Amino acid sequence: MTDDYIKHQYAPILPKKDEWPVVKLSKNRKEFIKRVTDASVERILGHTGNQTHLLKEELETVLYRERLRLKQNPWLVDADDEPQFWAKVKSSLLAIGIDSSLTDAERKHSYTAILESIVNRYVEEIAGNFKHAHYKATRRIVTYGFSRLLNTARVKGLKSFFSNQYTLQDKIQIIGQTDQLRNLAAKGTIVMVPTHFSNLDSILIGWTISTLGLPPFIYGAGLNLFNIQIFAYFMDALGAYKVDRRKKNLVYLESLKTYSSEALQFGCHSLFFPGGTRSRSGNIESRLKLGLLSSAMEAQRVNYQKGITDVGGKIFVVPVTINYHFVLEAPSLIHDYLNLTGQERYYKESDEFSNSYKIFKFLVKFFTKGSDISVSIGQALDIMGNYVDGDGNSRDKDGRVIDCRDYFISNGKLTVDTQREEEYTKALGSRIVAEFHRINRVFSSHLVAFTAFNIIKKANKKLDLFSLLKVPEEDISIPYAFFRTECQRVLQRIMELKEEGKVHTAPHLGVDIDQLIAHGLDNVGMYHAKRPLIKTHNNEIVTEDMNLLYYYHNRLEGYELDKLFR
């Protein structure tokens, strides 16, 4: 991966919108929902072993959890008839349970009918509602609006708002395997798997996809984002399907996975945030949610079962890292992380993106400052985690061409083996995590935050993390000369890791160390009321918020850089 980044808009690989898989899917939305519903019901019945009492128990579990969700964690985006629907499910279950005249077959049929109604409701909620006209409008709004903000900030004079001196490509740097991505998207089906730090990620990735001339991807967006009118419009326009993280019951999760798998089989390029939700700690995700990833594994196997063995039936997994100097939601995210007990709990999505005005205010701040972001496109993998070449061929570690279909064959036959595919999916998840770290682009803000936190940690060796975070900020100060020396040591090791192909760095890390530190201090947490790091008039480095410093430090976890401070 080089430091060069895309400086122009690519021509579309599919100029006619009727060729876009997402448009074809939208035109067949009703039939597709029916297909997903039927397939989901069949899978869920399989999970219950087609036993009536187990199906009844599963339905009762769904009902209990859904009523609890409505009571404990309702959202504005929830359908108005939610209480009535689940009240009807409850009365139907009670009626079946007390009707002694029903045969077991009739009872099972009645429970299956309830299951079908629940699944259909879930799939209708999940399903995207892509409209080409809205997509075009959104693309123009994002490109024009963001460009105007950027030029207003960077160009002086009354004509600044109408200037085209700077483009979004100057602000948002797309680097990495862009040509391979375009090439493979024209041949097979892409599953893009980015890191996830901010609610802005979805719009950012949507803009990246458009800039690279790729047709729209479908992707799962948190249902909570649809609480916000401006986000709801953008999400729908950019091809989003809805993912409700409050719903953890088997019926919903199977419906969601089936939707994803069927869409991939349909040929829709797809975007998963494999971390499941935004990284609350600030770390690059190390534990991935494998549900949607397993749907890609299934789709690949089904394509082989259908006899689609050429590159047109192949699914390519493309890791992407998004690199920010700052994350607007960092204070609430790290607060959530530090309060987690390790057990599942409901949490309210209350953060800086709580309304459209705050989002607009943030965008104005973002584009009127010099802080950049980058999107790093990794080398494509096949479904087993092998690198893929430009023609879509899978290559083993020695560069030899291999056939992915062989992984699904047992005793000479292509078979369905759920346990085997689960293990394959785990291995793919581990490979994606490794690629996240390899293609990650270190920024100056990451460097200064990591160094400062570790200096403070070393000076308070007897304290555990939570005690360390409670140390009063006024008791923390680092002489600049010492800080400079330690930053230089960390930078040297980062450059060694870069030479070993284990990480990437932003160009600004190549400047003089004092300039680099100044750049990092200016950019880290630049919009927070309390800054993670500042340099005082006394030439000392201090923090105004240890929690935020910890959050930004975490971006360089996973490289064993902390060994430098032992």
Residue pairs with C-beta under 8 A, 6 or more apart in sequence:
1 175
1 176
1 177
1 376
1 378
1 439
1 504
2 175
3 175
3 506
3 507
4 175
5 169
5 173
5 174
5 175
5 374
6 169
6 173
6 174
6 175
6 178
6 211
6 212
7 167
7 169
7 170
8 169
9 211
9 213
10 178
10 182
10 211
10 212
10 213
11 213
12 213
12 214
12 215
13 182
13 185
13 186
13 213
13 214
13 215
14 20
14 186
14 215
17 23
17 132
18 24
19 215
20 132
20 215
20 216
21 215
21 266
21 267
21 268
21 269
22 128
22 130
22 215
22 216
22 217
22 218
22 239
22 268
22 269
23 130
23 132
24 266
24 267
25 32
25 128
25 130
25 218
25 263
25 266
25 268
26 128
26 129
26 130
26 131
29 127
29 129
32 127
32 262
32 263
32 266
33 120
33 123
33 124
33 127
35 262
36 123
36 127
36 255
36 258
36 259
36 262
37 116
37 119
37 120
37 123
37 255
39 258
39 262
40 119
40 122
40 123
40 251
40 254
40 255
40 258
40 259
41 112
41 115
41 116
41 119
43 254
43 258
44 58
44 115
44 119
44 250
44 251
44 254
45 55
45 112
45 115
47 58
47 250
47 254
48 54
48 55
48 58
50 108
52 104
52 107
52 108
52 111
55 108
55 111
55 112
55 115
56 93
56 96
56 97
56 111
58 115
58 250
58 251
59 89
59 93
59 111
59 114
59 115
59 118
59 251
60 93
61 249
61 250
62 118
62 249
62 250
62 251
62 252
63 86
63 89
63 90
63 93
65 247
65 248
65 249
66 86
66 247
66 249
67 86
67 90
69 246
69 247
69 346
70 78
70 82
70 83
70 86
72 346
73 246
73 346
73 348
75 223
75 224
75 227
75 246
75 349
76 227
77 223
77 224
77 226
77 227
77 232
79 85
79 125
85 121
89 114
89 117
89 118
92 110
92 114
93 111
93 114
96 102
96 107
96 110
96 111
96 114
99 107
102 110
115 251
118 251
119 251
119 255
122 247
122 251
122 252
122 255
122 256
123 255
123 259
125 223
125 242
125 244
126 241
126 242
126 243
126 255
126 256
126 259
127 241
127 259
128 218
128 236
128 239
128 240
128 241
128 242
129 236
130 216
130 218
130 236
130 237
130 239
131 236
131 237
134 233
134 236
134 237
135 216
135 237
135 238
135 239
137 237
138 206
138 233
138 234
138 237
138 238
139 207
139 210
142 203
142 206
142 207
142 234
143 168
143 207
146 168
146 171
146 363
146 367
147 164
147 166
147 167
147 168
148 161
148 162
149 363
149 364
149 367
149 368
150 166
150 167
150 168
150 170
150 171
150 367
151 160
151 161
151 162
151 163
151 164
151 165
151 166
152 160
152 161
152 367
152 368
153 367
153 368
153 369
154 160
154 165
154 166
155 163
155 165
155 166
168 207
168 211
169 211
171 367
171 372
171 373
172 204
172 207
172 208
172 372
172 373
172 374
172 375
173 372
173 373
173 374
173 375
174 208
174 211
174 212
174 374
174 375
174 377
175 374
175 375
175 376
175 377
175 441
175 504
176 375
176 376
176 377
176 378
176 439
177 318
177 377
177 378
177 379
177 380
178 212
178 377
180 379
180 380
180 390
181 190
181 212
181 214
181 318
181 377
181 380
182 212
182 213
182 214
183 390
184 190
184 316
184 318
184 380
184 388
184 390
184 392
185 214
185 215
185 269
187 311
187 312
187 314
187 391
187 392
188 311
188 312
188 313
188 314
188 315
188 316
188 392
189 264
189 267
189 268
189 269
189 270
189 299
189 314
189 315
189 316
190 214
190 217
190 269
190 270
190 315
190 316
190 318
190 380
191 264
191 269
191 270
191 271
191 272
191 296
191 315
191 316
191 317
191 318
192 205
192 209
192 217
192 269
192 270
192 271
192 272
192 318
192 320
193 271
193 272
193 273
193 274
193 293
193 317
193 318
193 319
193 320
193 432
194 201
194 205
194 271
194 273
194 319
194 320
194 321
194 322
194 375
195 273
195 275
195 279
195 284
195 285
195 320
195 321
195 322
195 436
196 273
196 275
196 277
196 278
196 279
196 285
196 322
197 278
197 279
197 282
197 322
197 324
197 327
198 278
198 322
198 324
198 327
198 328
198 329
199 225
199 231
199 278
199 329
199 351
199 353
200 328
201 273
201 278
201 322
202 219
202 221
202 225
202 234
202 235
202 238
202 240
203 234
203 238
204 322
204 373
204 375
205 219
205 271
205 320
205 322
205 375
206 216
206 217
206 234
206 238
206 239
208 375
209 216
209 217
209 271
210 216
214 269
215 269
216 238
216 239
216 269
217 239
217 268
217 269
217 270
217 271
218 239
218 240
218 241
218 263
218 268
218 269
218 270
218 271
219 238
219 239
219 240
219 241
219 270
219 271
219 272
219 273
220 240
220 241
220 242
220 243
220 256
220 260
220 271
220 272
220 273
220 292
221 235
221 240
221 241
221 242
221 243
222 242
222 243
222 244
222 245
222 277
222 349
223 242
223 243
223 244
223 245
224 245
224 349
225 231
225 232
225 235
226 232
226 235
226 242
227 349
228 353
228 354
228 355
228 356
228 359
229 356
230 356
230 359
230 360
231 353
231 356
231 359
241 259
241 263
243 256
244 252
245 276
245 277
246 346
247 253
248 344
253 291
256 291
256 292
257 291
257 292
257 294
257 295
257 298
258 295
260 270
260 272
260 292
260 295
260 296
260 299
261 295
261 296
261 298
261 299
261 302
262 299
263 270
264 270
264 295
264 296
264 299
264 315
265 299
265 302
265 303
270 296
272 292
272 293
272 296
274 285
274 288
274 289
274 290
274 292
274 293
274 429
274 432
275 285
275 287
275 288
275 289
276 288
276 289
278 329
278 333
279 285
279 333
280 333
280 334
280 336
280 337
280 340
281 333
281 334
281 337
281 551
281 554
282 327
282 330
282 333
282 334
282 550
282 551
282 552
282 553
282 554
282 555
283 554
283 555
283 557
283 558
284 321
284 433
284 436
284 437
284 440
284 555
284 557
284 558
285 433
285 436
286 433
286 558
288 429
288 432
288 433
290 422
290 425
290 426
290 429
293 425
293 428
293 429
293 432
294 421
294 422
294 425
296 315
296 317
296 383
297 383
297 421
297 424
297 425
297 428
298 421
299 315
300 313
300 314
300 315
300 383
300 404
301 408
301 414
301 416
301 421
303 313
303 314
303 315
304 313
304 405
304 408
304 414
305 414
306 313
309 405
311 391
311 392
314 382
314 392
314 404
315 382
315 383
316 380
316 381
316 382
316 388
316 392
317 380
317 381
317 382
317 383
317 385
317 428
317 432
318 377
318 378
318 380
318 381
319 378
319 381
319 432
319 435
319 436
319 439
320 375
320 376
320 377
320 378
320 439
321 375
321 376
321 378
321 436
321 439
321 440
321 441
322 373
322 374
322 375
322 376
323 373
323 374
323 375
323 376
323 440
323 441
323 443
323 506
324 373
324 443
325 371
325 372
325 373
325 443
325 444
325 445
325 523
325 524
325 526
326 371
326 445
326 523
326 524
326 525
326 526
326 527
326 528
326 552
327 333
327 551
328 352
328 353
328 362
328 527
329 351
329 352
329 353
330 525
330 528
330 548
330 551
330 552
331 352
331 528
331 545
331 547
331 548
332 350
332 351
332 352
333 351
333 551
334 547
334 548
334 550
334 551
335 547
336 347
337 551
338 466
338 469
338 547
352 358
352 362
353 359
353 362
362 527
365 527
366 527
369 526
370 523
371 523
371 526
374 441
374 506
376 439
376 440
376 441
376 504
377 439
378 435
378 438
378 439
379 387
379 388
379 435
380 387
380 388
381 387
381 388
381 428
381 431
381 432
381 435
382 388
382 394
382 404
383 404
383 424
383 428
384 394
384 404
384 407
384 424
384 427
384 428
385 427
385 428
385 430
385 431
385 432
386 394
386 395
386 396
386 402
386 404
387 394
387 395
388 394
388 395
389 395
393 401
394 401
394 402
394 403
394 404
395 401
395 402
396 402
405 414
407 424
408 414
408 415
408 417
409 415
410 417
437 502
437 503
437 558
437 559
438 501
438 502
438 503
438 504
439 504
440 503
440 504
440 555
441 504
441 505
441 506
442 494
442 503
442 504
442 505
442 506
442 509
442 556
443 506
443 508
443 509
443 520
443 523
444 506
444 508
444 509
444 516
444 517
444 519
444 520
444 523
445 520
445 523
445 524
445 525
445 552
446 520
446 552
446 555
446 556
447 487
447 490
447 491
447 494
447 509
447 516
447 520
447 556
448 487
448 517
448 520
448 521
448 524
448 533
449 520
449 524
449 532
449 533
449 549
449 552
449 553
449 555
450 490
450 552
450 553
450 555
450 556
450 561
451 483
451 486
451 487
451 490
452 478
452 483
452 533
452 541
452 543
452 549
452 553
453 549
453 550
453 553
454 486
454 553
454 561
454 562
454 564
454 565
455 478
455 482
455 483
455 486
455 565
456 468
456 471
456 476
456 478
456 543
456 546
456 549
457 468
457 565
458 565
458 566
460 467
460 468
460 471
463 471
465 550
468 546
469 546
469 547
469 550
470 546
471 546
473 542
473 543
473 544
473 545
473 546
476 542
476 543
476 546
477 536
477 540
477 541
477 542
478 540
478 541
478 542
479 539
479 540
479 541
480 535
480 539
480 540
480 541
481 539
483 517
483 541
484 513
484 514
484 517
486 565
487 513
487 516
487 517
488 513
489 564
490 561
490 564
491 509
491 513
491 516
493 561
493 564
494 503
494 505
494 509
494 559
494 561
495 505
495 509
497 503
497 559
498 504
498 505
502 559
503 559
508 516
508 519
509 516
511 519
518 535
520 533
521 533
521 534
521 535
521 541
524 531
524 532
524 533
524 552
525 531
525 532
525 533
525 545
525 548
525 552
528 545
528 548
530 544
530 545
530 548
531 543
531 544
531 545
531 548
532 543
532 544
532 545
532 548
532 549
532 551
532 552
533 541
533 542
533 543
533 549
534 541
534 542
534 543
534 544
535 541
536 542
543 549
